[in-house]
Amino acid sequence: MDFNNFYRQSIMGNRDFDVVIIGGSYAGLSAAMALGRAIRKVLIIDAGKPCNRQTPHSHNFITQDGVKPAEISALAKEQVLAYPTVRFESDTVVDVIGANNNFKLVTEEKGTFTAKKIIFATGVRDIMPDIPGFPESWGISVIHCPYCHGYEYRGQKTGIFMNGEGALEFVKLIDNWTQKLTLFTNGKATFDKAVFNKISNPDFRIVEKEIKALLHDNGQLSAVVFQDGTSEKLDALYAKLPFQQHTDIPARIGCEINDAGYIKVNEFGKTSVAGIFAAGDNTSRLRSVSSAVAAGTVAGAFSNHEMISDRYI
Ligand SMILES: Cc1cc2nc3c(=O)[nH]c(=O)nc-3n(C[C@H](O)[C@H](O)[C@H](O)COP(=O)(O)OP(=O)(O)OC[C@H]3O[C@@H](n4cnc5c(N)ncnc54)[C@H](O)[C@@H]3O)c2cc1C
């Protein structure tokens, strides 16, 4: 029996793994690659709901610029599963019990698995405002990040959907991508408008009217409609949305969560609970495919390192 077959058979039907990675998108697959290359028995369990699934093209990740998000993860999955000690299951993890080197994971459909280490690569869920047209346009023309999608909307009539103290910084950030910029506060501004005098762009405006709907064609914005019945043409709208962790399991099992709502990790991806690592959007506001991939590599390598330390100390 050759090397690959030997290892593949050793994980087929097996329920005991060195590492179980919860979440099999960019961070999770990247962690799995490091661990597969370290010949660790790895199970990736993924519920199939990456946050960028509605975006037609992903940008700002070298070698993959402009590629569909699902194509990037499909290629990553193919490359990761070429390592014979790595297995992938489509499922949702609903509970984790136990402790370092002896975790038990419970899934919705495929039963239980054990792991020495766990990596949460579970991402976050964006919470949409209750505005018709908003969710449908999310990731298409309602966008979260200028580095990811700003170039495609450069020079176009653009809004920023935001209220509160961070608004000035966001306006300054977008200013170089387009001068046709309006800040929509969706109700009375809750910040000092005088500070916006710093914005030298003569076309910049603040609109405090409440928004009723976004008009769009398959997610491509054409206008914002206000509660007072008026409307305004628009090509793109930036929005910084509130978010939730996709799963509360890390918090339930004691992982510290910081004030901003992210799982606390150190530079090696370790959470505050021994044997549990986390990587990607669930740990950081630096939200990009490249950051998630980098964090996954770190968590994969250092969970392996921890297993080596466990064995030799
Ligand atoms: C609309 C939008 C557009 C974006 N565009 C870009 C872009 O152009 N370029 C760029 O670099 N970045 C972009 N980003 C950011 C990028 O998509 C994220 O940073 C990246 O997806 C984070 O990867 P992740 O693996 O941490 O999380 P995700 O990709 O969100 O994946 C998390 C995975 O974990 C799974 N999961 C969660 N809980 C469980 C559970 N209990 N059991 C099993 N599985 C679970 C989910 O179903 C999901 O598959 C965009 C983000 C958004 C929201």
The ligand as an SDF file (V2000), in Angstrom:
LIG
                    3D

 53 58  0  0  0  0  0  0  0  0999 V2000
  -19.7490   41.0910    1.2010 C   0  0  0  0  0  0  0  0  0  0  0  0
  -18.2750   40.8430    1.4200 C   0  0  0  0  0  0  0  0  0  0  0  0
  -17.3750   40.9820    0.3620 C   0  0  0  0  0  0  0  0  0  0  0  0
  -16.0180   40.7600    0.5790 C   0  0  0  0  0  0  0  0  0  0  0  0
  -15.1300   40.9410   -0.4460 N   0  0  0  0  0  0  0  0  0  0  0  0
  -13.8100   40.7150   -0.2300 C   0  0  0  0  0  0  0  0  0  0  0  0
  -12.8610   40.8930   -1.2930 C   0  0  0  0  0  0  0  0  0  0  0  0
  -13.1860   41.2860   -2.4180 O   0  0  0  0  0  0  0  0  0  0  0  0
  -11.5560   40.6500   -1.0030 N   0  0  0  0  0  0  0  0  0  0  0  0
  -11.1280   40.2410    0.2310 C   0  0  0  0  0  0  0  0  0  0  0  0
   -9.9310   40.0180    0.4180 O   0  0  0  0  0  0  0  0  0  0  0  0
  -12.0190   40.0630    1.2390 N   0  0  0  0  0  0  0  0  0  0  0  0
  -13.3260   40.2790    1.0310 C   0  0  0  0  0  0  0  0  0  0  0  0
  -14.2200   40.1190    2.0520 N   0  0  0  0  0  0  0  0  0  0  0  0
  -13.7270   39.6370    3.3660 C   0  0  0  0  0  0  0  0  0  0  0  0
  -13.5350   38.1210    3.3210 C   0  0  0  0  0  0  0  0  0  0  0  0
  -14.6220   37.5210    2.6650 O   0  0  0  0  0  0  0  0  0  0  0  0
  -13.4160   37.5700    4.7350 C   0  0  0  0  0  0  0  0  0  0  0  0
  -12.3640   38.2520    5.4110 O   0  0  0  0  0  0  0  0  0  0  0  0
  -13.1300   36.0650    4.6890 C   0  0  0  0  0  0  0  0  0  0  0  0
  -14.2030   35.3790    4.0840 O   0  0  0  0  0  0  0  0  0  0  0  0
  -12.8920   35.5230    6.1080 C   0  0  0  0  0  0  0  0  0  0  0  0
  -12.6390   34.1600    6.0190 O   0  0  0  0  0  0  0  0  0  0  0  0
  -12.9850   33.1940    7.2450 P   0  0  0  0  0  0  0  0  0  0  0  0
  -12.5100   31.8530    6.8230 O   0  0  0  0  0  0  0  0  0  0  0  0
  -12.4830   33.7760    8.5060 O   0  0  0  0  0  0  0  0  0  0  0  0
  -14.5940   33.2580    7.3760 O   0  0  0  0  0  0  0  0  0  0  0  0
  -15.7190   32.9200    6.3200 P   0  0  0  0  0  0  0  0  0  0  0  0
  -15.1820   33.0070    4.9300 O   0  0  0  0  0  0  0  0  0  0  0  0
  -16.8860   33.7860    6.6350 O   0  0  0  0  0  0  0  0  0  0  0  0
  -16.0670   31.3920    6.5810 O   0  0  0  0  0  0  0  0  0  0  0  0
  -16.5060   30.8950    7.8230 C   0  0  0  0  0  0  0  0  0  0  0  0
  -17.0170   29.4870    7.5850 C   0  0  0  0  0  0  0  0  0  0  0  0
  -17.2740   28.8520    8.8360 O   0  0  0  0  0  0  0  0  0  0  0  0
  -18.5040   28.1550    8.7390 C   0  0  0  0  0  0  0  0  0  0  0  0
  -19.0730   27.9450   10.0980 N   0  0  0  0  0  0  0  0  0  0  0  0
  -19.4670   28.8860   10.9860 C   0  0  0  0  0  0  0  0  0  0  0  0
  -19.9160   28.3030   12.1070 N   0  0  0  0  0  0  0  0  0  0  0  0
  -19.8250   26.9560   11.9110 C   0  0  0  0  0  0  0  0  0  0  0  0
  -20.1440   25.8050   12.7070 C   0  0  0  0  0  0  0  0  0  0  0  0
  -20.6620   25.9220   13.9230 N   0  0  0  0  0  0  0  0  0  0  0  0
  -19.9170   24.5750   12.1770 N   0  0  0  0  0  0  0  0  0  0  0  0
  -19.3760   24.4340   10.9410 C   0  0  0  0  0  0  0  0  0  0  0  0
  -19.0550   25.4920   10.1500 N   0  0  0  0  0  0  0  0  0  0  0  0
  -19.2670   26.7330   10.6320 C   0  0  0  0  0  0  0  0  0  0  0  0
  -19.3620   29.0690    7.8710 C   0  0  0  0  0  0  0  0  0  0  0  0
  -20.4880   28.3970    7.3480 O   0  0  0  0  0  0  0  0  0  0  0  0
  -18.3440   29.4730    6.8240 C   0  0  0  0  0  0  0  0  0  0  0  0
  -18.2870   28.5460    5.7520 O   0  0  0  0  0  0  0  0  0  0  0  0
  -15.5700   40.3540    1.8590 C   0  0  0  0  0  0  0  0  0  0  0  0
  -16.4840   40.2080    2.9140 C   0  0  0  0  0  0  0  0  0  0  0  0
  -17.8170   40.4710    2.6980 C   0  0  0  0  0  0  0  0  0  0  0  0
  -18.7890   40.3240    3.8400 C   0  0  0  0  0  0  0  0  0  0  0  0
  1  2  1  0
  2  3  1  0
  2 52  2  0
  3  4  2  0
  4  5  1  0
  4 50  1  0
  5  6  2  0
  6  7  1  0
  6 13  1  0
  7  8  2  0
  7  9  1  0
  9 10  1  0
 10 11  2  0
 10 12  1  0
 12 13  2  0
 13 14  1  0
 14 15  1  0
 14 50  1  0
 15 16  1  0
 16 17  1  0
 16 18  1  0
 18 19  1  0
 18 20  1  0
 20 21  1  0
 20 22  1  0
 22 23  1  0
 23 24  1  0
 24 25  2  0
 24 26  1  0
 24 27  1  0
 27 28  1  0
 28 29  2  0
 28 30  1  0
 28 31  1  0
 31 32  1  0
 32 33  1  0
 33 34  1  0
 33 48  1  0
 34 35  1  0
 35 36  1  0
 35 46  1  0
 36 37  1  0
 36 45  1  0
 37 38  2  0
 38 39  1  0
 39 40  1  0
 39 45  2  0
 40 41  1  0
 40 42  2  0
 42 43  1  0
 43 44  2  0
 44 45  1  0
 46 47  1  0
 46 48  1  0
 48 49  1  0
 50 51  2  0
 51 52  1  0
 52 53  1  0
M  END
$$$$
